[in-house]
Amino acid sequence: MALLKSNKVIHCLGNISPALGALSSRNSSWWGGVQMGPPDPILGVTEAFKRDTNPKKMNLGVGAYRDDQGKPFVLSCVRKAEALIAAKQLDKEYLPIGGLGEFTKACAQLALGPDSEVLKSGRSITVQTISGTGSLRIGGNYLARFHAGPHDVYLPKPSWGNHTPIFRDAGMQLKAYRYYDPSTCGFDFKGALDDITKIPEKSVIVLHACAHNPTGVDPRPEQWKEIADIVKKRNLLVFFDMAYQGFASGDIDRDAWAVRHFIETGHNIVLSQSFAKNMGLYGERVGGFTVVCSDAEEAKRVESQLKILIRPIYSNPPLNGARIASTILSTPELRSIWLEEVHGMANRIIKMREQLVAGLKQQGSSHNWQHVIDQIGMFCFTGLKPEQVERLTKEFSVYMTKDGRISMAGVTSGNVGYLAEAIHAVTK
Amino acid sequence: MSLFSDVPQAPPVAVFKLTADFREDSHPQKVNLGVGAYRTDDCQPWVLPVVKKVERLLVEDDSLNHEYLPILGLPEFRSAGSKVALGDDNPAINENRVGGVQALGGTGALRIGADFLRRWYNGVNNTATPVYVSAPTWENHNGVFTDAGFKDIRPYHYWDAAKRGLDLTGLLDDLEKAPEHSIFILHACAHNPTGTDPTQEEWKTISEIMKRRKLFPFFDSAYQGFASGSLEKDAWAIRFFVSEGFELFVAQSFSKNFGLYNERVGNLTVVSKDTENLTRVLSQMEKIVRTTWSNPPSQGARIVSKTLNTPELFAEWKDNVKTMADRVLLMRDQLKNKLLALGTPGTWDHITQQIGMFSFTGLNRE
């Protein structure tokens, strides 16, 4: 601190010594004390990948779908919707704070189902958000301000890397419940129930609706039923994160089953939805945040408070993506094309899982790779250790996150053989 | 028993409620002078011709996809955005000490900047650092800085209701008395809501005091080009402060000058002492963005970027902006003349002296 005030002295010294000159520059800046932030563990992988010149390089980091040529895939229902929208010559006036009405309605219906009693009674509110991240953050901020219970958010172990900083920055504390069993590369059902049973009443529990990120391990329906039961007994506030509806099994209703079951058994949940993956609208930032309330009057009060939270962050959300999503969901022809395309994406992933395991067997791997097929959705928790991951990256230019998570979307019939070879090489 | 039964009903955001009330009003001659969105002479929203053109180009470009932008946004947008504010050939840009963070509108740029300052500005906890906003100011300034964690938000004298102009004495006095390292939110041009801007000489005095008292300039630039019709003129204050060696932030909005209100296009321009400091600052901005929206929306940024980076489109855009600015200036002129013609009591010079979208009429509540 004293240095900041005497920067004239330092500056003079700086003329004598270059090292002290650098010190002078740091201390004459407001930002001398700002530390270098570490690169984002997930998005940083893509940045490193881009710098690599190896022609065989593979980016299995970020969860963005690729087609079998390894190219980004723009859904044809999206292109068709865009053409329809362009023809309408609409204006660019501000959306309401809570977003595009047609979108939020369709978004809620997609998650809750067309026959949802919640929607019929008007006892929920859905606001348009900046994709899944924005939805989780608004949710976190809302809970920090209004949740009467403990401000502890219980995440499954492990969870998406960004969950922790989002909830922390929103003002909540983070705790965990057991979820992934490394010895089976599957669901630690007993551990989860044990831990959930001990969670203090009214705490917040985050559940991945389907296609758990990063493990790809989902509870089976009977297991979900038991979880719902225990959660009810413990009187916990359920926060569902649904980023992969349709993308996991290929069937939107099947993927929303857990969410709907919880609601039907009396949980008034909060829910984050993303359309980044299932509609390929990544960069358009399309999402929703829903609060299921006791009645319509309460929903109105909650809505008013959500708007008060949103306004000082970004005022109102971007239109483009929400309009595309809403057009697709409400235009029967486009909706059926979408359902087919999402089914197609899920199927390609399933096929790649099968081909990877076949490839590993072919390489002569003695390990059990069944979990690669049992896991669901975009990600696969390989079970690889950090040292093995490092070798994969350094020796084979295969990029993935340190926890051993690979994005199956980055695997193609063209490179699955190379991947099998590389994984076998570091695990044999 | 709901967990939310104690959640109180929040009051609606005033300016949007006004529009809602306007919609419900059945009077044939109703006029909405509330929300700051440009209207044509037929009271219609206006999509800029250059925007329509660029949107068509984007729709027809099959090479474009909807992939994630980088966390800090579209690179070509960020650099072009900062150039618009500072000028292409600004020495600070040539010295590589200017960076941009693409944000969701001007609001988003303010919020990211505010979140950063609360964490890193003067030590690592700035919740007690005073933040000064003009009296009056855009109502959301208070909300943004409060929710970013600042506990001490204070007004600085600005609008003199008696003389219907700038309270320069009060303003300078507040600058002199502000604790060192306080943050000041300055409207780059077309002050919202008063339409009253400091003159260049007045800006120089403000700058001198701020430098001496080590106050941080955080410019809110929502109307560049829209105020006078000239990008350069409307950015004069920002550029002057940069030339005076300040480190500063500029929250830029492209909502009004591009008419892209609902695509949420903004840019937080950061001017630092040097590249090294800038790099660390941007790395921390990334952390903040990542837990707020992960990465920004691409549509609006692509439109603005293509326009700013293509000479013919850039020229067309400047023309469109001048059209809007000129119409507003004409309306000011016509309103004042009609009031004079009607023999309305009082003086109405302030209507033409003020600048930008808003006019502080001086009308009382009734």
Interface residues (C-beta under 8 A of the other chain):
Chain A: A22 S25 R26 S28 S29 W30 W31 G32 G33 V34 Q35 M36 G37 D40 L43 V62 A64 P72 F73 V74 V78 E82 A83 A86 Q89 D91 K92 E93 Y94 L95 P96 I97 I130 S131 G132 T133 G134 R137 F146 H147 A148 G149 N162 P165 I166 R168 D169 A170 K202 L237 N268 A276 G280 L281 Y282 G283 E284 R285 V291 C293 S294 E298 K300 R301 V302 S304 Q305 K307 I308 L309 R311 P312 I313 Y314 S315 N316 P317 P318 L319 N320 G321
Chain B: S2 L3 F4 S5 D6 V7 P8 Q9 A10 P11 P12 V13 F16 V35 A37 P45 V47 V51 K52 E55 R56 V59 N65 H66 E67 Y68 L69 P70 I71 A103 L104 G105 T107 G108 R111 W120 Y121 N122 G123 V124 N140 G143 V144 T146 D147 A148 F216 E247 S255 G259 L260 Y261 N262 E263 R264 S272 K273 D274 E276 N277 L278 T279 R280 V281 S283 Q284 E286 K287 I288 R290 T291 T292 W293 S294 N295 P296 P297 S298 Q299 G300
